[in-house]
Amino acid sequence: MADNGHDGAPGALGAVYAAKRPEEVAALYDSWSQTYDADMSAAGYRHPTICLALLARHLPRGASPLLDAGAGTGLIGEWLSITGYPRVEALDISQGMLVQAARKGVYSALHCLALGGALPFVDGAYAGIVSAGVFTSGHVGVEGLDELIRICRPGGVIVLTVKNTLWDAGFAARIAELEVQGVVTRVEETAPYVSMPGEADTVPSRGLVLRVS
């Protein structure tokens, strides 16, 4: 998924971040799916590259299975395959985006599901989870974090990006609480960065790596 992070974004970005309901978000991404890759490339979209680097630093090559949570058209999935993660499943709210992801031929399973509620996976199902551009305006808030932790196996890592406005509005406090409880360890946190240099007035985000206890 994309993460522009300002409400005045033009075109498809603006519509997505102004959406109020999950079904509206899904429909907007469905209609955007065929041009998404080109549009995000033009915007200089950085989240997939940063998440890939963070994952490779903290999860051994070959670990499986992984979940690309908010996979969109599969930008990260292609690179995970190339860099040595052979079994990756995709989850996204938009069936149209998953159709595009399927064409890349890198996912072992596709799940059309929304983050933020209960997920139909067993505890500890995944060795690692990547969620790029999902914890942002109009998408998923801190309520989506606990389920990702539940389905990540002990010792596994969750790599995610969080827009600064969400971070300041309760996400940072929730991470600190989970650390105190011994549920996760924050093994890396990037400095805030602009996710789309090609879009004006983008609110910065940060990358975060959590190791599940």
Disulfide bonds with the S-S distance in Angstrom:
none
